[in-house]
Amino acid sequence: MKDKKTLTAPCGVDCFNCQIYEDNLTDDFAEMIHANWGVPKEEIACKGCRQQDGKHFHLPQGSCATLDCVKAKGVEMCCDCDGFPCALLAPVADEAAIRPHNIKVYNLCRIKKVGIERWIEEEAGQIRKKYFTGKFVMGRGQAD
């Protein structure tokens, strides 16, 4: 696997934990994507946001506006920007149960606080797991 720092998208998504990341993609998952969306199997595996310059089949607009913004502002991560957080990172309910995009701001805040190396070592992947399997408790956040 490539360097996990390089495989952390500027928006805070941990590409190295994604199901379509090339080292994680299974034949069954690739077959499901091909069958449901008609994506040619050879185009499904992703090398990560930075490695593919934000261009992949799961970005139907052809590129990633967040990556374009980070590059234009000359910062490494969105949390390094004076405008953080911005509307490009706003959470939405649409597909929140199946996509990890609503954890971006939390990840970026943790990266800013503890550093990307510690976040990768201690937290990346755990937040994603808790996001999909944890229970919400009013006034407490996630329940263990």
C-alpha positions in Angstrom: 0.0 0.0 0.0 1.2 3.5 -0.8 1.8 6.1 1.9 -1.4 6.7 3.8 -0.7 10.4 4.1 -0.7 10.6 0.3 -3.9 8.5 0.3 -5.7 11.0 2.5 -7.8 13.2 0.3 -7.5 17.0 1.0 -11.2 16.9 2.2 -10.3 14.4 4.9 -11.6 11.2 3.3 -9.3 8.3 4.0 -8.9 6.8 0.5 -6.9 3.9 1.9 -10.0 2.6 3.7 -12.3 3.0 0.6 -13.9 -0.1 -0.9 -12.9 1.0 -4.4 -9.3 1.8 -3.5 -7.2 -0.6 -5.7 -5.7 -2.5 -2.8 -9.2 -3.0 -1.2 -11.4 -3.7 -4.3 -12.8 -7.2 -4.3 -14.0 -9.0 -7.4 -17.5 -9.2 -6.0 -17.6 -5.5 -5.3 -16.3 -4.7 -8.8 -18.9 -7.0 -10.3 -21.7 -5.3 -8.3 -20.5 -1.8 -9.5 -20.2 -3.1 -13.1 -23.7 -4.7 -13.0 -25.5 -1.8 -11.3 -23.8 1.2 -12.9 -22.3 -0.2 -16.1 -18.8 0.9 -15.3 -16.2 -1.1 -17.1 -14.4 -3.3 -14.6 -11.0 -2.0 -15.6 -12.1 1.6 -14.6 -13.4 0.7 -11.2 -10.2 0.5 -9.1 -9.1 3.9 -7.7 -5.6 4.9 -6.9 -6.7 7.7 -4.6 -7.8 11.3 -5.1 -4.4 12.8 -5.3 -3.0 10.1 -7.6 -5.8 10.4 -10.0 -6.1 14.2 -9.8 -9.7 13.9 -8.6 -10.8 12.2 -11.7 -12.7 8.9 -11.4 -16.0 7.3 -12.4 -17.5 8.1 -9.0 -17.0 11.8 -9.7 -19.6 12.2 -12.5 -18.8 15.9 -12.9 -15.4 15.0 -14.3 -13.3 16.4 -11.4 -13.3 17.2 -7.7 -14.1 20.8 -6.9 -12.5 20.4 -3.5 -9.2 19.2 -4.9 -9.3 22.0 -7.4 -9.8 24.5 -4.6 -7.0 23.1 -2.5 -4.6 23.2 -5.4 -5.6 26.8 -6.3 -5.1 28.0 -2.7 -1.8 26.1 -2.4 -2.7 24.2 0.8 -2.2 20.5 1.5 -5.5 19.9 3.3 -8.8 21.8 3.6 -8.1 22.3 7.3 -5.0 24.3 6.3 -7.1 26.9 4.5 -8.2 30.2 6.1 -11.7 29.6 4.9 -12.1 26.2 6.6 -14.7 24.9 6.9 -16.5 25.9 3.8 -19.6 24.9 1.8 -17.6 22.3 -0.2 -17.4 20.3 3.0 -21.0 20.7 4.1 -22.7 17.4 5.2 -25.8 16.2 3.4 -28.3 13.5 4.3 -28.4 12.1 0.7 -26.6 8.7 0.7 -25.2 9.4 4.2 -25.9 5.8 5.2 -23.7 4.4 2.5 -21.0 7.1 1.8 -18.4 8.4 4.3 -18.5 12.0 3.1 -20.2 13.4 6.2 -17.2 12.6 8.3 -14.9 14.9 6.4 -15.1 17.9 8.7 -14.6 15.7 11.8 -11.6 14.1 10.2 -10.1 17.4 9.2 -10.6 18.8 12.7 -8.8 15.8 14.2 -6.0 16.1 11.6 -5.6 19.8 12.5 -5.6 19.0 16.2 -3.4 15.8 16.4 -1.6 15.9 13.1 -2.1 13.7 10.1 0.4 11.0 11.1 -1.3 10.4 14.5 -4.7 10.6 12.9 -3.7 7.9 10.4 -2.2 5.7 13.1 -4.9 6.0 15.8 -8.1 7.2 14.2 -8.5 6.7 10.4 -10.8 3.9 9.7 -12.2 3.8 13.3 -14.3 6.9 12.6 -15.6 5.3 9.4 -16.5 2.1 11.2 -18.2 4.0 14.0 -20.0 6.2 11.5 -21.6 3.2 9.8 -22.1 1.0 12.9 -22.4 3.3 15.8 -25.5 4.6 17.5 -26.3 8.3 18.1 -27.2 9.4 21.6 -28.8 12.8 21.9 -26.4 15.1 23.8 -23.6 12.6 23.7 -22.8 11.9 20.1 -21.8 8.4 19.3 -22.4 5.7 21.8 -19.8 3.0 22.3 
